[in-house]
Amino acid sequence: MPKSEPKSKTEKKSPATDREPTKVFYPPARPVPPPHPADSEIPRVEAFLEEAKNEPKRKLITDHIGTIVVLRDEKRFTFRAIAEWLTERGIEADHSAVYRAYLAAIPEEKRDPREDWGDVDLPE
């Protein structure tokens, strides 16, 4: 039996050639459900306009600035507490909106000029 020659260190097989290619398995495609009959009928433009006219007028937080000022200045409520108080009474509010409305209600002559008032929506 012939003697096999030892392989040199440079003739090693690379590990990538020893492995089989990786197989990728994709999940089976799900069938697309048919469209709902109501979705296939697009309402006319006039229907959208009529629906918009029938929407109730939204109550703006700026409509309640007097309440916000009383709760903040006299009752010492936090802006979060004021937002919660208004929300319990049907006015959509979060603490950020209450804060912005409160700052916007401060007359310009009473504002500290060193503060940044750039992000405050001023009432017109």
N, C-alpha and C positions, 0 to 999 in steps of 0.2 A: 504494500500500500504506500502510495507516494506521500511524502510528507508535505503538508500545506505550508506555504510560507506565511509568516505572521504579517498582518497588515500594519502598514506604518500609521503613525498617529495622524497624518494628513489625509488619509484615505477613509476616514469615517463617513458613514452614511449620514446625510442630514435628516433630522427628525421629521421634516415636512414630507419627505419622500416615502417614509415608512407608513404614514397615516393615509387613510382613505379620505376623499373630499367630504366636507361636512354637508350633510343633507339638511335642507331647510324645509320645515313643514308649515304650511299655512292652514289656518282654520277654514272649514268649508264656507263658501259664500252663503249668506242668508238671503232668502227670497225677499224681494221688495214688496211690501204690502200695497194693494191697489189704493189709489187716492180716495179720500172720503168724498162722497157726493157734494157735500157743502163746500169743500175746498175747491172743487172744479168750477164753481160758479163765482166769478169775481164780481162784486157789487159795482154798480155804476158810480160815476163820480158824484152824481147828485145825491146818492144814498149816503156817501161819506160826509158830504156837506150837511145834510139833514141831521145825521148822527152827531156831528160836531156842534151844531146849533142846539141840540137837546142835552148836551153835557151840562151838568151843573157848574156854576162859576166856582172856581177854586178859591178858598179862603187863603189869602197871603199872610205870611207871618208879619209883614210890615203893617198890615191892618191892625195888628194887636200890639203895636209898639208901646202904647201907654201902659198896657198890662205888664209888658216885659220890664219897663222902667220901674213900675211900682214894686213888682216882685223882686227885682234886683236891688234897687236902692233903698227901699223902705223895709222890705221883708228879708233882705240878705240871702235870697235864694241863689244857688249856683246856676250857671247856664244849663247844666244837665238837668237840674231840678225844674227849671222853668220849662225846658223842652218836654219833660215828662208831664208836668202840670198841663201844658197846652195839649199834648197828645191825648191825655185822659179826657179832654173836653172836645175832642174831634178835630183839632188843628194839627196837621202833619208838621212836625218840627223835630229837628235834632239840635244838639248843643251848638254845633258850628253855625247853623242858620240863625239861632237865637243870638249868638255872639256878634255875628255880622250885622244883624238888624239893630242890636243895641248900640254898636259903635257908629253905625250910620246915622242914628238918631241924635248923636251928640252934636250940638251946634258947632260950626267951624271955629268960632271965636273961643270956645271952651276946650278945644283940642290941644293936646300937647304937641307942638311942632316937631319935637325930637322923635316922636313915634312914627312908625311906618304906617301910613293910611292907604297905601296903594291897592290893597286887596279888598277894600270896603266899597260896596255898591252904595253910592249915595242916592238918596231919593231925589226925584226930579220935581 
